[in-house]
Amino acid sequence: MTVAAPPVEEWRGVAGEASDDVPADVSLLLRARSRRLLRLLLAPHRRRLWLLLAVILLENAAAMAGPYLVKVGIDSGIPPVARGGSARTLVVIVAMFLAATAAQAVLRRTFLVMTGEIGQRVLLDLRRRVFDHFQRLSLSFHESYTSGRVISRLTSDVDAINELLDTGLDGLVTAVLSVASIGVIILLLDLPLGLVTLLCFPLLLWLTRWFRRNSAAAYRRTREAVALVIVHFVESLGGIRAVHAFRREPLNQAIFEDVNDRYRKANERSFQLVAIYGPGIKILGNVTIAVVLLYGGSRAMNGDIQVGVLAAFLLYLRRFFEPMQELSQFYNSFQSAAAALEKLAGVLEDSPAVPEPVTPVDPPPSRGAVRFSGVRFGYRSGAVVLPALDLDIPAGQTVALVGSTGAGKTTVARLLARFYDPVAGEVTLDGVPLRSLSEERLRRAVVMVTQESFLFSGTVADNIAFGRPDASRADIEAAARAIGAHEFVQRLPDGYDTDVRKRGGRLSAGQRQLVAFARAFLADPAVLILDEATSSLDVPSERLVQHALRTILVDRTALIIAHRLSTVEIADRVLVLDAGRIVEDGPPADLVARTGAYADLHQAWLDSLV
């Protein structure tokens, strides 16, 4: 079966990667935010960086001393020996040359150790910052920013910076310092020869500028291409059940071939640029050395320049062009790291849509009274989900939200959990606006249990303790007993120490839900939100969960969203939503007795049981 791959631009739009594109000519904004991030990361290491600079300068001085000592040895050390005199001067110069070589080796080792330590500390801080920031960003960000892109930021982009710090930075710094030092030395050593050498500089600068401009764009495309590969790989395997169920494998393979080929082409373009720049620098260097040798040799024969000066000049020139050739390789890592740094800086400067209050209110322990006052909300500009919601929920009351898909039930729950903020109006808890509560205080007071009942890899006890990390084993078991999960946990191979595996795959849907309820019970919130908590359960599992619900809802405010009206029947009050408005409000028994939307829903539910 052959499936044509869709255009990658179309797929990228679906995957959400298009927003990650940056133009080839890096904007001032991208450069500024990259510099800000770099300064932030390097700030804690200022002293060590100054010490590192001193080591670099000393190492460079030791390296630059070599050719000059050769010059002194030829012009001042060899002539006395040739005339039958003492070799003392030559021995001293050779000893100085060996000492400079040894000093350079020691300083080079010190430099490498220090750059390694600083680099790894910077990467540790960077990974910590990125992970922490991703956790703090609002739900709206994570709904648009795919998991593959998140992984790309934390893996391939950080790895690109790591590669520069591990393999490229020391060579890059040494090469730049050597080029600058040699440029000054050759002018001081012999001005006419230095001026001849300068004739190659316009070509050298033009070639370097061309390489820099084109490689910047090429490596940015490389970072974008590898991000697409990771996004598709992660999302395909993350949804492997749907892939198998709908025979999506051929299409997924076709898309992967497309993005993978784009990545290959992006890398090939980068290598082509290096293949032009490196040999170009080498040819230019050899031509310059030949011209200097020809001109310097004629001057040496005429006695206008000493042989030692010419020899030192040629040695310096060789050292000048060798790092220039290596710069093409270092620039490879540098450009890749620069493109990665731009993306990481962009993520770190993305502020949460639901920010922490500047001066949070510290009210007494929450009772659970909830109020929506003129709340207006839409996920996108111009698309209103809740036009103007007014709702009072007294403390301790269990309220069920019902209505057709898209009526706004989950939106109400998300606003109460403050995953989003209203566009207008206000949501309060015990009279305090949610915007004024600290994140810690809000999460302690309001807990949400969703349909998926997400469990983390680890033991059953670990997952229950997620509701209160400082809970003792006795507290964990007491929570499980209270909601009726203790019996099935005891039957597991290792009881509470049984590993639930990825996403709780070792447990059934009902068991996962009971663990999630135990987690919520242990957290003991003032307000509990249940979003479709029983919709995916079979009848036996639902009965277990119904029993747990009656326990967990005691003495706390609850907001239940459910399509199954068996769950709704335990509520004190039912709200029927339609297009974001409350069209019916009352106890479930009263609403069933009337002729209205809830009575129709109840009858349809009864018919489905027949």
C-alpha positions, -999 to 999 in steps of 0.1 A, spaced: 0 0 0 15 33 -10 4 65 6 15 99 -7 31 120 20 12 152 27 32 184 23 53 189 54 40 225 58 5 212 60 15 186 86 35 211 105 5 233 108 -15 204 123 14 195 147 17 231 159 53 233 148 49 262 124 49 287 152 84 275 160 98 288 127 121 318 127 132 338 97 166 332 82 178 366 91 178 364 129 157 393 143 170 416 170 144 402 193 157 367 190 193 378 195 183 399 225 164 372 243 192 347 236 217 371 251 195 376 281 193 339 287 230 335 283 238 363 308 213 347 332 230 313 330 265 326 333 258 351 361 264 326 389 299 317 375 314 352 371 344 346 393 352 313 377 348 329 343 373 356 352 397 330 364 391 310 332 399 342 312 432 345 330 441 309 322 432 314 285 454 345 283 483 327 300 479 297 277 478 318 246 509 337 258 527 304 262 516 293 228 526 326 211 561 324 227 571 294 207 577 310 172 593 340 188 618 318 207 625 301 174 633 335 159 656 343 188 673 310 186 680 313 149 692 349 149 709 350 184 716 314 195 729 297 164 754 324 151 778 321 182 778 283 178 786 286 141 816 309 149 829 283 173 816 301 204 795 291 234 762 273 230 749 287 262 725 312 246 710 285 224 706 261 254 688 288 274 665 295 245 657 258 240 651 255 277 627 284 275 610 269 245 605 236 264 592 254 295 567 274 274 555 241 258 551 225 292 533 256 306 509 255 276 501 218 282 494 224 319 473 255 312 454 237 284 445 209 308 433 235 334 413 253 308 396 221 296 387 210 332 373 244 340 353 248 309 339 213 314 328 221 350 313 254 341 296 240 310 280 212 329 268 235 357 253 258 331 235 229 314 222 216 348 208 251 355 193 253 320 176 219 321 162 228 356 149 262 343 133 247 312 116 218 331 104 241 359 91 267 334 72 240 314 55 229 346 45 265 354 31 274 320 -6 274 317 -28 246 303 -35 267 272 3 266 264 5 228 267 -27 224 246 -10 242 217 26 232 223 29 195 214 47 170 236 72 163 208 83 199 208 86 199 246 109 168 243 128 185 215 135 215 237 147 193 266 168 169 245 181 178 211 183 216 218 200 211 252 223 185 235 233 210 208 244 234 235 262 205 254 280 196 222 293 232 218 305 233 255 321 198 254 338 199 220 336 233 204 339 261 229 375 255 239 387 254 203 365 283 194 379 306 221 415 295 215 412 300 178 397 335 181 423 345 206 451 331 185 439 348 154 437 382 172 471 377 189 489 366 157 474 395 138 491 420 161 524 400 164 530 398 127 526 435 123 550 442 151 575 415 139 579 430 104 556 457 91 562 452 54 555 414 56 526 422 78 511 445 53 515 419 25 497 394 47 468 419 52 461 418 15 444 385 20 421 399 47 393 413 25 389 378 9 391 362 43 365 384 58 342 381 28 344 342 29 338 342 67 309 365 64 293 344 36 298 313 57 283 329 88 252 342 71 244 310 52 253 286 81 231 305 105 201 299 83 211 263 76 215 254 112 182 270 122 166 248 95 184 218 110 170 225 145 135 229 131 138 197 110 150 176 140 121 190 161 96 178 134 112 143 135 109 141 173 73 155 173 61 129 148 80 101 165 66 109 199 30 115 188 29 84 167 41 61 195 21 80 221 -11 72 201 0 37 190 -34 22 198 -52 45 175 -24 40 149 -30 2 150 -68 5 152 -71 27 121 -42 12 101 -24 45 102 11 29 99 16 35 62 6 72 64 27 77 95 56 61 78 51 83 48 51 114 70 81 102 88 100 96 56 91 132 45 103 149 77 133 126 80 143 135 45 140 172 53 163 167 82 188 149 60 187 177 34 191 203 61 222 185 75 236 180 40 233 218 33 253 225 65 280 200 55 282 216 21 288 250 36 316 236 57 331 218 27 334 251 9 346 273 38 373 249 52 391 243 19 386 279 9 405 291 40 432 265 34 438 276 -2 438 313 8 463 305 36 487 285 14 487 313 -12 494 339 14 523 318 29 537 313 -6 536 351 -13 552 359 21 579 332 15 587 346 -19 587 383 -8 604 376 26 630 353 10 641 380 -15 644 404 14 664 379 35 688 374 6 693 412 3 699 414 40 668 435 47 653 409 71 668 383 94 662 346 86 649 340 121 623 368 116 611 351 84 610 317 100 589 330 130 567 349 106 559 317 86 553 298 118 529 325 130 511 324 97 507 287 98 492 291 133 470 319 120 453 299 92 451 265 110 426 278 135 407 296 108 402 262 91 391 247 124 367 276 130 345 261 103 341 230 124 336 250 156 311 272 138 292 241 130 286 235 167 282 272 174 254 278 149 236 247 160 238 257 196 228 293 188 197 281 170 188 259 200 194 287 224 170 309 205 143 283 208 149 277 245 150 314 252 117 318 234 101 292 256 115 306 288 102 341 279 67 328 273 49 339 305 20 319 320 -15 329 308 -26 323 344 0 342 364 8 340 401 -6 369 421 20 396 430 7 399 465 -13 367 472 -41 368 498 -37 344 528 -73 337 539 -83 313 567 -88 276 558 -113 273 529 -149 263 535 -157 257 499 -182 284 489 -179 291 452 -193 320 432 -192 329 394 -200 365 389 -207 376 354 -181 353 340 -174 356 303 -149 332 286 -138 319 252 -108 298 243 -102 319 212 -109 355 204 -144 359 191 -155 323 202 -175 327 234 -182 296 254 -196 313 285 -214 346 276 -222 357 312 -223 330 339 -237 338 374 -236 309 398 -235 304 436 -225 271 452 -228 271 490 -200 253 510 -206 216 512 -231 213 483 -227 187 456 -236 202 422 -239 182 390 -235 199 355 -252 183 326 -259 193 291 -250 185 255 -214 184 242 -200 219 239 -225 234 264 -196 247 286 -195 221 314 -158 214 313 -151 251 308 -168 258 341 -147 232 358 -115 245 343 -123 280 354 -130 268 389 -96 250 390 -81 281 375 -65 264 345 -78 295 327 -89 330 338 -122 346 327 -121 372 300 -145 392 322 -161 387 355 -147 368 385 -146 334 402 -143 335 439 -137 309 467 -151 319 500 -153 354 487 -117 356 477 -110 359 439 -90 329 426 -66 354 409 -56 365 445 -48 330 458 -13 316 455 -9 285 433 -1 264 464 -31 276 483 -55 271 454 -43 236 446 -46 226 482 -82 239 482 -94 228 448 -87 193 433 -98 180 400 -102 143 391 -106 137 353 -118 109 332 -83 96 323 -72 92 360 -36 97 350 -12 75 370 25 79 371 50 51 367 57 39 403 39 21 430 3 23 440 13 40 473 34 66 454 4 74 432 -20 78 461 6 99 480 7 123 450 -23 140 467 -2 147 498 35 139 494 42 140 532 15 114 540 26 84 560 19 48 549 -9 46 574 -25 77 559 -22 62 524 -39 29 534 -66 48 554 -75 68 523 -76 37 502 -99 20 527 -122 50 529 -130 49 492 -130 11 489 -97 6 471 -79 -13 498 -93 -47 489 -82 -47 453 -48 -32 462 -41 -60 487 -48 -85 459 -20 -70 437 13 -90 435 31 -66 459 1 -48 474 7 -11 478 43 -15 465 31 -29 431 44 -9 402 14 3 381 37 8 351 33 34 324 1 54 327 -12 28 352 -14 1 325 -13 -27 350 -46 -16 365 -81 -17 350 -100 16 343 -121 12 375 -90 5 396 -72 35 382 -102 56 390 -103 43 426 -66 52 430 -73 87 417 -102 90 442 -79 78 470 -54 104 459 -81 131 460 -94 119 494 -59 121 509 -55 156 496 -87 165 515 -96 196 494 -124 220 502 -137 218 466 -136 186 445 -142 187 407 -151 154 390 -149 158 352 -165 127 335 -150 105 363 -172 75 355 -178 78 317 -154 52 306 -162 25 333 -182 -7 329 -212 -13 353 -193 -33 380 -165 -7 381 -190 21 381 -207 6 412 -174 6 430 -167 42 420 -202 52 431 -196 39 466 -163 58 466 -180 89 455 -205 89 484 -175 87 508 -153 113 491 -181 139 487 -189 141 524 -184 175 540 -170 191 509 -181 212 479 -183 192 447 -188 199 411 -196 168 391 -197 167 353 -212 135 340 -232 121 311 -242 91 331 -271 102 352 -265 75 378 -236 97 390 -258 128 389 -284 113 412 -262 116 442 -260 154 437 -279 179 459 -284 201 429 -284 198 391 -275 226 366 -285 221 330 -262 241 307 -270 251 271 -246 273 251 -229 284 283 -261 295 300 -279 278 329 -314 268 316 -325 246 346 -314 245 382 -327 224 411 -326 190 429 -325 161 405 -358 147 417 -376 180 412 -361 184 377 -371 148 367 -407 156 377 -409 186 354 -410 187 316 -377 201 306 -342 194 294 -332 174 324 -363 153 323 -356 145 286 -320 136 294 -332 113 322 -357 96 300 -331 90 273 -308 75 299 -335 52 311 -343 41 276 -306 33 270 -306 9 299 -335 -12 284 
